[in-house]
């Protein structure tokens, strides 16, 4: 367990169900190959995109790449209305799966905050660095103020920064307390906090845990469940922004964002693709 981030009680054995219904074997192989192809293409093109494209075009390309990655893995995306945000915005979301990252990027790309270990991952590590990811060392508490300062500086420059303040992944049936430390960045920058709720459902509308990435679950096992699932739907709802100035400090701000994300029913959603049309999975 890290110095300041909690671990969720969710485990693969207790919380994660096998996919049902199941896609055919050939389709599973196609999804795995397609997902790997899209991912590697993104890695190969990232340096050129970073060097040659302006911020607006980069965001559009990242959004379309993320949508294509999700579609190649057999995941259909539904998204509600996305508020028009101006200036620096701290996007805060509940955390269920590694799929949350491309899911949010497909709707509202921004600089992600990731654990420092991700920087050393093969393939994904170089891609996250090129995409401007900020990193946090979860085992060294003394580095936290520096991370908060980096986020505050990015917000002050008008950038969008995406964080998962629960500090751990949950199965999707329940969530954890939003840790207040990272909200200090929004307080310092006077930035709005954009709550986002993500979730995964089966074709019958019930909550799907196949996408959850919890406990000691391995990425290969989680990936196998995702590509094997038939009709998996990922939902993302952008909720009304919470102004930092309207709350007394980071703890009150964290409580307000947590209530928005984890309290109340899921916002109505419409099916999404590049251009807000239906995105049918492979």
Sine and cosine of phi, psi and omega as CSV:
sin_phi,cos_phi,sin_psi,cos_psi,sin_omega,cos_omega
0.00,0.00,0.66,-0.76,-0.04,-1.00
-0.97,0.24,0.13,-0.99,-0.11,-0.99
-0.92,0.40,-0.55,0.83,-0.10,-1.00
-0.72,-0.69,-0.16,0.99,0.01,-1.00
-0.99,-0.14,0.68,-0.73,-0.04,-1.00
-0.98,0.18,0.19,-0.98,0.18,-0.98
-0.92,-0.39,0.64,-0.77,0.00,-1.00
-0.98,0.18,0.43,-0.90,0.04,-1.00
-0.97,0.25,-0.14,0.99,-0.04,-1.00
-0.94,0.35,0.68,-0.73,0.07,-1.00
-0.74,-0.67,0.41,-0.91,0.03,-1.00
-0.85,0.52,-0.60,0.80,-0.05,-1.00
-0.93,0.36,-0.63,0.78,-0.12,-0.99
-1.00,-0.05,-0.45,0.89,-0.21,-0.98
-0.88,-0.48,-0.35,0.94,-0.16,-0.99
-0.97,-0.25,0.85,-0.53,0.01,-1.00
-1.00,-0.10,0.48,-0.88,0.10,-0.99
-0.93,0.37,0.48,-0.88,-0.04,-1.00
-0.90,0.44,0.66,-0.75,0.08,-1.00
-0.38,-0.93,0.85,-0.53,0.02,1.00
-0.95,0.31,0.27,-0.96,-0.09,-1.00
-0.94,-0.33,0.68,-0.74,0.07,-1.00
-0.96,0.28,0.38,-0.92,0.01,-1.00
-0.92,0.40,0.36,-0.93,-0.05,-1.00
-0.86,0.51,-0.68,0.73,-0.01,-1.00
-0.90,0.44,-0.64,0.77,0.01,-1.00
-0.92,0.40,-0.59,0.81,0.04,-1.00
-0.89,0.47,-0.67,0.74,0.02,-1.00
-0.90,0.44,-0.70,0.72,0.01,-1.00
-0.87,0.49,-0.64,0.77,0.01,-1.00
-0.91,0.42,-0.70,0.71,-0.01,-1.00
-0.89,0.47,-0.71,0.70,0.01,-1.00
-0.91,0.41,-0.68,0.73,0.01,-1.00
-0.89,0.45,-0.69,0.72,0.02,-1.00
-0.89,0.46,-0.68,0.73,0.02,-1.00
-0.90,0.44,-0.63,0.78,0.00,-1.00
-0.90,0.43,-0.72,0.70,0.01,-1.00
-0.90,0.44,-0.67,0.74,-0.01,-1.00
-0.89,0.45,-0.75,0.66,-0.03,-1.00
-0.92,0.40,-0.56,0.83,0.07,-1.00
-0.90,0.44,-0.65,0.76,0.05,-1.00
-0.88,0.47,-0.67,0.75,0.03,-1.00
-0.89,0.45,-0.69,0.73,-0.05,-1.00
-0.92,0.39,-0.60,0.80,-0.08,-1.00
-1.00,0.00,-0.24,0.97,-0.08,-1.00
-0.82,0.57,-0.71,0.70,-0.01,-1.00
-0.87,0.50,-0.67,0.75,0.00,-1.00
-0.92,0.39,-0.66,0.75,0.02,-1.00
-0.90,0.45,-0.68,0.74,0.00,-1.00
-0.90,0.44,-0.60,0.80,-0.09,-1.00
-0.99,0.15,-0.56,0.83,-0.20,-0.98
-0.96,-0.29,-0.27,0.96,-0.13,-0.99
-0.94,-0.33,0.58,-0.82,0.09,-1.00
-0.97,0.26,0.18,-0.98,-0.06,-1.00
-0.83,0.55,-0.69,0.73,-0.05,-1.00
-0.90,0.43,-0.70,0.71,0.01,-1.00
-0.92,0.39,-0.64,0.77,0.04,-1.00
-0.86,0.52,-0.67,0.74,0.00,-1.00
-0.89,0.45,-0.66,0.75,0.02,-1.00
-0.89,0.45,-0.67,0.74,-0.01,-1.00
-0.92,0.40,-0.66,0.75,0.04,-1.00
-0.89,0.46,-0.67,0.74,-0.01,-1.00
-0.88,0.48,-0.72,0.70,-0.02,-1.00
-0.93,0.36,-0.60,0.80,0.04,-1.00
-0.90,0.44,-0.68,0.73,0.00,-1.00
-0.90,0.43,-0.66,0.75,0.06,-1.00
-0.88,0.48,-0.67,0.74,-0.01,-1.00
-0.92,0.40,-0.63,0.77,0.03,-1.00
-0.88,0.47,-0.73,0.69,0.01,-1.00
-0.89,0.46,-0.68,0.73,0.00,-1.00
-0.89,0.45,-0.64,0.77,-0.02,-1.00
-0.91,0.41,-0.45,0.89,0.02,-1.00
-1.00,0.05,-0.01,1.00,0.04,-1.00
1.00,0.03,0.36,0.93,-0.06,-1.00
-0.96,-0.29,0.83,-0.56,0.11,-0.99
-1.00,0.00,0.62,-0.79,-0.07,-1.00
-0.93,-0.36,0.72,-0.70,0.15,-0.99
-0.84,-0.54,0.72,-0.70,-0.03,-1.00
-0.64,-0.77,0.67,-0.74,0.09,-1.00
-0.99,0.14,-0.08,-1.00,0.00,-1.00
-0.85,0.52,0.64,-0.77,0.01,-1.00
-0.97,-0.24,0.90,-0.44,0.00,-1.00
-0.88,0.48,0.58,-0.81,0.07,-1.00
-0.98,0.18,0.95,-0.32,-0.05,-1.00
-0.98,-0.21,0.67,-0.74,0.04,-1.00
-0.89,-0.46,0.58,-0.82,0.00,-1.00
0.97,0.25,-0.17,-0.99,-0.01,-1.00
-0.93,0.37,0.70,-0.71,-0.02,-1.00
-0.71,-0.70,0.75,-0.66,0.12,-0.99
-1.00,-0.09,0.95,-0.32,0.00,-1.00
-1.00,0.03,0.84,-0.55,-0.03,-1.00
-0.84,-0.54,0.72,-0.69,-0.10,-1.00
-0.66,-0.75,0.46,-0.89,0.24,-0.97
-0.92,0.40,0.30,-0.96,-0.15,-0.99
-0.76,-0.66,0.89,-0.46,-0.03,-1.00
-0.90,-0.43,-0.64,0.77,-0.22,-0.97
-0.44,-0.90,0.28,-0.96,0.18,-0.98
-0.89,0.46,-0.36,0.93,0.06,-1.00
-0.92,0.39,-0.36,0.93,0.01,-1.00
-0.84,0.54,-0.56,0.83,-0.09,-1.00
-0.92,0.39,-0.82,0.58,0.08,-1.00
-0.92,0.40,-0.46,0.89,0.01,-1.00
-0.90,0.44,-0.74,0.67,0.02,-1.00
-0.94,0.35,-0.63,0.78,0.02,-1.00
-0.89,0.46,-0.49,0.87,-0.01,-1.00
-0.95,0.32,-0.30,0.96,-0.05,-1.00
-0.93,-0.36,-0.77,0.63,-0.03,-1.00
-0.65,-0.76,0.99,0.15,-0.05,-1.00
-0.86,0.52,0.54,-0.84,0.06,-1.00
-0.27,-0.96,0.02,-1.00,0.07,-1.00
-0.97,0.23,0.84,-0.55,-0.01,-1.00
-1.00,0.07,0.48,-0.88,0.20,-0.98
-0.97,-0.23,0.84,-0.55,-0.04,-1.00
-0.77,-0.64,0.36,-0.93,0.08,-1.00
-0.91,0.40,0.51,-0.86,-0.13,-0.99
-0.88,0.47,-0.43,0.90,-0.01,-1.00
-0.89,0.46,-0.47,0.88,-0.04,-1.00
-0.87,0.49,-0.52,0.86,-0.04,-1.00
-0.86,0.51,-0.49,0.87,-0.03,-1.00
-1.00,-0.06,0.00,1.00,0.00,-1.00
-0.93,0.37,0.62,-0.79,0.09,-1.00
-0.92,0.40,0.58,-0.81,0.02,-1.00
0.92,0.39,-0.88,0.47,-0.07,-1.00
-0.94,0.35,-0.57,0.82,-0.04,-1.00
-0.84,0.54,-0.83,0.56,0.03,-1.00
-0.86,0.51,-0.57,0.82,0.00,-1.00
-0.91,0.41,-0.70,0.71,-0.01,-1.00
-0.89,0.45,-0.62,0.79,0.03,-1.00
-0.89,0.45,-0.71,0.70,-0.03,-1.00
-0.92,0.39,-0.43,0.90,0.02,-1.00
-0.99,0.11,0.06,1.00,0.07,-1.00
0.99,0.14,0.40,0.92,-0.01,-1.00
-0.89,0.46,0.65,-0.76,0.15,-0.99
-1.00,-0.05,0.54,-0.84,-0.09,-1.00
-0.85,-0.52,0.55,-0.84,0.03,-1.00
-0.80,-0.60,0.74,-0.67,0.06,-1.00
-1.00,0.00,0.98,-0.21,-0.14,-0.99
-0.96,0.30,-0.24,0.97,-0.03,-1.00
-0.98,-0.18,0.02,1.00,-0.01,-1.00
-0.80,-0.60,1.00,-0.06,-0.09,-1.00
-0.85,0.52,-0.54,0.84,-0.06,-1.00
-0.93,0.37,-0.26,0.97,0.03,-1.00
-1.00,0.05,-0.12,0.99,-0.05,-1.00
-0.87,0.49,-0.72,0.69,0.03,-1.00
-0.84,0.54,-0.58,0.81,0.03,-1.00
-0.91,0.42,-0.66,0.75,0.02,-1.00
-0.90,0.44,-0.69,0.72,0.04,-1.00
-0.87,0.49,-0.66,0.75,0.03,-1.00
-0.89,0.45,-0.64,0.77,0.02,-1.00
-0.91,0.42,-0.64,0.76,0.03,-1.00
-0.92,0.39,-0.69,0.72,0.02,-1.00
-0.87,0.49,-0.64,0.77,0.02,-1.00
-0.90,0.43,-0.67,0.74,0.03,-1.00
-0.89,0.45,-0.67,0.74,0.04,-1.00
-0.89,0.45,-0.64,0.77,0.01,-1.00
-0.90,0.44,-0.44,0.90,0.05,-1.00
-1.00,0.09,0.06,1.00,0.01,-1.00
1.00,0.04,0.27,0.96,-0.05,-1.00
-1.00,0.01,0.37,-0.93,0.09,-1.00
-0.99,-0.14,0.78,-0.62,0.00,-1.00
-0.84,-0.54,0.75,-0.66,-0.06,-1.00
-0.95,-0.32,0.81,-0.58,0.02,-1.00
-0.73,-0.68,0.36,-0.93,0.05,-1.00
-0.89,-0.46,1.00,-0.01,-0.19,-0.98
-0.97,0.26,-0.08,1.00,0.13,-0.99
-0.92,0.40,-0.42,0.91,0.04,-1.00
0.98,0.18,-0.04,1.00,0.02,-1.00
-0.33,-0.94,0.34,-0.94,0.05,-1.00
-1.00,0.08,0.55,-0.83,0.06,-1.00
-0.85,-0.53,0.27,-0.96,-0.14,-0.99
-0.96,0.27,-0.27,0.96,-0.01,-1.00
0.95,-0.32,-0.33,0.94,0.06,-1.00
-0.99,0.11,-0.34,0.94,0.04,-1.00
-0.47,-0.88,0.18,-0.98,-0.04,-1.00
-0.67,-0.74,0.06,-1.00,-0.07,-1.00
-0.92,-0.40,0.11,-0.99,0.00,-1.00
-0.93,0.36,0.66,-0.75,0.08,-1.00
-0.97,0.23,0.88,-0.48,0.03,-1.00
-0.95,0.32,0.73,-0.69,-0.16,-0.99
-0.98,0.18,-0.25,0.97,-0.19,-0.98
-0.82,0.57,-0.73,0.68,-0.09,-1.00
-0.95,0.31,-0.34,0.94,0.04,-1.00
-0.94,0.35,-0.29,0.96,0.06,-1.00
-0.86,0.50,-0.53,0.85,0.01,-1.00
-0.89,0.46,-0.67,0.75,0.02,-1.00
-0.92,0.39,-0.62,0.79,0.02,-1.00
-0.88,0.47,-0.73,0.68,-0.02,-1.00
-0.89,0.45,-0.65,0.76,-0.07,-1.00
-1.00,0.08,-0.16,0.99,-0.08,-1.00
0.90,0.43,0.52,0.85,-0.09,-1.00
-1.00,-0.08,0.40,-0.92,0.10,-0.99
-0.97,0.23,0.48,-0.88,0.11,-0.99
-0.97,-0.25,0.79,-0.61,-0.01,-1.00
-0.97,-0.25,0.98,-0.19,0.04,-1.00
-0.95,0.31,0.65,-0.76,0.02,-1.00
-0.73,-0.69,0.71,-0.71,0.04,-1.00
-0.92,-0.39,0.82,-0.58,0.06,-1.00
-0.91,-0.42,0.48,-0.88,0.03,-1.00
-0.30,-0.95,0.24,-0.97,-0.05,-1.00
-0.74,-0.68,0.68,-0.73,-0.07,-1.00
-0.73,-0.68,0.40,-0.92,0.10,-0.99
-1.00,0.00,0.18,-0.98,-0.03,-1.00
-0.84,0.55,-0.47,0.88,0.00,-1.00
-0.99,0.12,0.03,1.00,0.03,-1.00
1.00,-0.05,-0.11,0.99,-0.01,-1.00
-0.97,0.22,0.38,-0.92,0.00,-1.00
-0.91,0.42,0.74,-0.67,0.02,-1.00
-0.98,-0.21,0.77,-0.64,0.08,-1.00
-0.97,-0.24,0.02,1.00,-0.04,-1.00
-0.88,0.47,-0.48,0.88,-0.04,-1.00
-1.00,0.09,-0.19,0.98,-0.07,-1.00
-0.88,0.47,0.57,-0.82,-0.01,-1.00
-0.77,-0.64,0.99,0.12,-0.22,-0.98
-0.83,-0.56,0.32,-0.95,0.08,-1.00
0.82,0.57,-0.73,-0.69,-0.02,-1.00
-1.00,-0.08,0.36,0.93,0.04,-1.00
-0.86,0.51,0.65,-0.76,0.03,-1.00
-1.00,-0.09,0.48,-0.88,0.01,-1.00
-0.87,0.50,-0.67,0.74,0.03,-1.00
-0.86,0.50,-0.65,0.76,0.01,-1.00
-0.91,0.41,-0.67,0.75,0.03,-1.00
-0.90,0.43,-0.67,0.74,0.02,-1.00
-0.89,0.45,-0.64,0.77,0.02,-1.00
-0.88,0.47,-0.65,0.76,0.02,-1.00
-0.90,0.43,-0.65,0.76,-0.03,-1.00
-0.90,0.43,-0.75,0.66,-0.05,-1.00
-0.95,0.32,-0.34,0.94,0.01,-1.00
-1.00,0.09,-0.32,0.95,-0.07,-1.00
-0.97,0.25,0.68,-0.73,0.05,-1.00
-0.97,-0.26,0.81,-0.58,0.05,-1.00
0.99,0.17,0.38,0.92,0.01,-1.00
-0.93,0.37,0.77,-0.64,-0.02,-1.00
-0.88,-0.47,0.79,-0.62,0.09,-1.00
-0.97,-0.23,0.78,-0.63,-0.03,-1.00
-0.91,-0.41,0.66,-0.75,0.08,-1.00
-0.68,-0.73,0.79,-0.61,-0.01,-1.00
-0.85,-0.53,0.87,-0.49,0.11,-0.99
-1.00,0.04,0.88,-0.48,-0.09,-1.00
-1.00,-0.10,0.23,-0.97,-0.03,-1.00
-0.83,0.55,0.69,-0.72,0.00,-1.00
-0.88,0.48,0.46,-0.89,0.03,-1.00
-0.91,-0.42,0.94,-0.35,-0.01,-1.00
-0.93,0.37,0.72,-0.69,0.01,-1.00
-0.89,0.46,-0.58,0.81,-0.07,-1.00
-0.93,0.38,-0.29,0.96,-0.04,-1.00
-1.00,0.10,0.02,1.00,-0.07,-1.00
-0.74,-0.68,0.51,-0.86,-0.05,-1.00
-0.99,0.11,0.99,0.14,0.11,-0.99
1.00,0.04,0.06,-1.00,-0.14,-0.99
-0.93,0.38,-0.54,0.84,-0.04,-1.00
-0.93,0.37,-0.70,0.71,0.04,-1.00
-0.91,0.42,-0.60,0.80,0.02,-1.00
-0.91,0.42,-0.67,0.74,0.03,-1.00
-0.90,0.44,-0.65,0.76,0.02,-1.00
-0.90,0.43,-0.64,0.77,0.00,-1.00
-0.91,0.41,-0.67,0.74,0.02,-1.00
-0.92,0.40,-0.64,0.76,0.02,-1.00
-0.89,0.46,-0.68,0.73,0.02,-1.00
-0.88,0.47,-0.60,0.80,0.00,-1.00
-0.93,0.38,-0.66,0.76,-0.10,-0.99
-0.99,0.14,-0.70,0.71,-0.14,-0.99
-0.99,-0.17,-0.21,0.98,0.01,-1.00
-0.97,-0.24,0.58,-0.81,0.06,-1.00
1.00,0.05,0.18,-0.98,-0.04,-1.00
-0.96,0.27,0.35,-0.94,0.07,-1.00
-0.91,0.41,0.69,-0.73,-0.02,-1.00
-0.91,0.42,0.51,-0.86,0.06,-1.00
-0.84,0.54,0.58,-0.82,-0.05,-1.00
-0.77,-0.64,0.46,-0.89,0.12,-0.99
-0.86,-0.51,0.46,-0.89,-0.03,-1.00
-0.94,0.35,0.60,-0.80,-0.17,-0.98
-0.80,-0.61,0.55,-0.84,0.23,-0.97
-0.46,-0.89,-0.14,-0.99,0.10,-1.00
-0.88,0.48,0.95,-0.32,-0.07,-1.00
0.98,-0.20,0.22,0.98,0.04,-1.00
0.85,0.52,0.67,0.75,0.14,-0.99
-0.92,-0.39,0.11,-0.99,-0.02,-1.00
-0.90,0.43,0.75,-0.66,0.04,-1.00
-0.95,-0.32,0.98,-0.20,-0.03,-1.00
-1.00,0.08,0.77,-0.64,-0.04,-1.00
-0.96,0.28,0.38,-0.93,0.02,-1.00
-0.95,0.31,0.00,0.00,0.00,0.00
